Amino acid sequence: MTVVNPSVDATIRVLRKASVEFSALGPWRWQCVMQNGSALPLTAALEDGFLHLAGRLEAKTRTGRELEQALREDHRLAGGVKFALSSASGGLHLRSEIPFTEEARLVDRVHRALVGFHQGCERLKALDCPHADAAPVPATAPVMDLGDLLREASWPCSERGPNDFAVDLHLASAPPARASATAGGIELRIDLVRCAPAEHVPSQALAVFLLTANGALRMVRAHVLEIEEMVFGFHVCLEAPTAEEVDHALAAISIAHRACAREASVLLDEAAARCYLAVRNVPLLSNQENEKEN
């Protein structure tokens, strides 16, 4: 008797449509070469209701400064794609986790993710050219009513302003998540810690820690925002989302904050940050940068 799993069958159909090469690696795991412009080798896995897509690990060791720059670029990538750092090898790579949904929506989510993977590959190349300017993110107006969508979700929220809400994630001693409308979708975010821009060692240690968390946490992306301070936290960007996807995203942000807030606070101490970078074998500066500063 053949056991049929509709989710697996739908995932295989979606991946085959997007791939020029497709093969099984094991139960519910596949190797794909996807075509969306240039060919893009990815591994795919269906686990606990999420489709996980991941690119190849970099073999090179990145400096803390380069990894901090990678974290700054995360928000520019489409489809929830993010940079992640392997805790085992220290390699930087790209990945995305897509909640399983109906097949037509899954096709759309996979294609959006492929755009993000291609953007991420370009940003990886740009890390080797530190003076290259990143493409600006165009300003666009929100096109949806965020309040209606949040009221369909299962998390209590309060309105702060037009299309700007605070969401209670039931976290002790933590700020509420922020929900704001973007062009075609929403952004959900929560802050972890803040530090001054001049605190280079803590900021680079936080980048390494949060990029590693990116590889372990589903759906959320770590970010750093620069206003008057450097604000480190997590966010999820959703394009044309359903209430179910919003619930998934808020749950993911809540888990990410609980998992990382205490350790992130410790890394604000410069001595602890230096020790962490040494244990992770992450140099603060490249040899060329050391020569320039000396």
FENGI-V938115 format. One record per pair of residues at least 6 apart in sequence whose ideal C-beta (glycine too) atoms are under 8 Angstrom apart, sorted by the first residue. I is the first residue (numbers start at 1). J is the second residue. Records with the same first field share a line. If there is no record, write none. Layout:
I=J, J
//
This chain:
7=46, 49, 100
8=28, 46
10=103, 106
11=44, 46, 51, 100, 106
12=30
13=103
14=103, 106, 107, 110
15=22, 30, 32, 34, 44, 110
16=22
17=107
18=32, 34, 35, 36, 107, 110, 111, 114
19=32, 33, 34, 35
20=33, 34, 35, 39
21=31, 32, 33
22=30, 31, 32, 33
23=30, 31
24=30, 31
25=31, 43
28=45, 46, 47
29=43, 44, 45, 46
30=43, 44, 45
31=41, 42, 43, 44
32=41, 42, 43, 44
33=39, 40, 41, 42
34=40, 41, 42, 114, 117
36=111, 114, 115, 118
37=118
38=118
40=55, 114, 117, 118, 121
41=55, 56
42=53, 54, 55, 117
43=53, 54
44=51, 52, 53, 54
45=51, 52
46=52, 100
49=99, 100
50=97, 98, 99, 100, 218, 219
51=97, 98, 100, 106, 109, 110
52=95, 96, 97, 98
53=95, 96, 97, 98, 110, 113, 117
54=93, 94, 95, 96
55=93, 94, 95, 117, 120, 121
56=93
57=86, 89, 91, 92, 93
58=91, 92, 93, 124
59=91
60=91
61=90, 281, 282, 283
62=70, 92, 127, 282
63=282, 283, 284, 285, 286, 289
64=201, 204, 205, 207, 208, 277, 282, 283, 284, 285
65=130, 200, 204, 284, 285, 286, 289
66=127, 130, 286
67=85, 92, 204, 207, 208, 211, 282
68=203, 204, 207, 224
69=127, 130
70=83, 92, 123, 124, 127, 207, 211
71=83, 207, 210, 211, 222, 223, 224
72=224
73=83, 120, 123, 134
74=82, 83, 214, 221, 222, 223
75=137, 221, 223, 235, 237
76=119, 123, 134, 135, 137
77=94, 116, 119, 120, 123
78=112, 113, 115, 116, 119, 239
79=96, 109, 111, 112, 113, 114, 115, 116, 117, 239
80=96, 97, 98, 112, 113, 116, 219, 221, 236, 237, 238
81=94, 95, 96, 113, 116, 117, 119, 120
82=94, 95, 96, 214, 221, 222
83=92, 93, 94, 120, 123, 211, 214
84=92, 93, 94, 95, 211, 212, 214, 215
85=91, 92, 208, 211, 212, 214, 215
86=92, 93, 212, 215
87=212, 215, 216
90=280, 281, 282
92=124, 211
93=215
94=116, 117, 120, 121, 124
95=214, 215
96=113, 116, 117
97=218, 219
98=106, 109, 110, 113
99=219, 244, 245, 248
100=106
101=109, 242, 244, 245
105=242
112=239
123=134
126=132, 134
140=182, 183
141=183
142=163, 181, 182, 183
143=181, 183, 184
144=181, 184, 185, 186, 240
145=163, 181
146=163, 164, 165, 179, 180, 181, 186
147=159, 163, 165
149=186, 241, 243, 246
150=157, 165, 167, 179, 246
152=243, 246
153=243, 246, 247, 250
154=247
155=167, 168, 169, 247, 250
156=167, 168
157=165, 166, 167, 168, 179
158=165, 166, 168
159=165
160=166, 178
163=180, 181
164=178, 179, 180, 181
165=178, 179, 180
166=176, 177, 178, 179
167=176, 177, 178, 179, 188, 250
168=176
169=176, 177, 190, 250, 253, 254, 257
170=254
171=254, 257, 258
174=190, 257, 261
175=190, 191
176=190
177=188, 189, 190, 250, 253, 254
178=187, 188, 189, 190
179=186, 187, 188
180=186, 187
182=237
184=239, 240
185=237, 238, 239, 240, 241
186=237, 238, 241, 246
187=235, 236, 237, 238
188=235, 236, 237, 238, 246, 249, 250, 253
189=223, 233, 234, 235, 236, 253
190=233, 234, 235, 253, 256, 257
191=231, 232, 233
192=232, 233, 234, 257, 260, 261, 264, 265
193=206, 231, 232, 261, 264, 265, 267, 268
194=229, 230, 231, 232
195=202, 203, 206, 229, 230, 232, 268
196=229, 230
197=203, 226, 229, 230
199=230, 268, 270
200=284
201=270, 273, 274, 277, 284
202=267, 268, 269, 270, 273
203=224, 230
204=273, 277, 282, 284
205=267, 272, 273, 274, 276, 277
206=224, 232, 264, 267, 268, 273
207=224
208=276, 277, 280, 282
209=260, 263, 264, 267, 276
210=222, 232, 234, 260, 264
211=222
213=222, 256, 259, 260
214=220, 221, 222
217=234, 252, 255, 256, 259
218=252
219=236, 248, 249, 252
220=234, 235, 236, 249, 252, 253, 255, 256
221=234, 235, 236, 237
222=232, 233, 234
223=232, 233, 234, 235
224=230, 231, 232
225=231, 233
232=264
234=253, 256, 257, 260
235=253
236=249, 252, 253
238=245, 246, 249
241=249
266=272
267=273, 276
277=283, 284
285=293
//
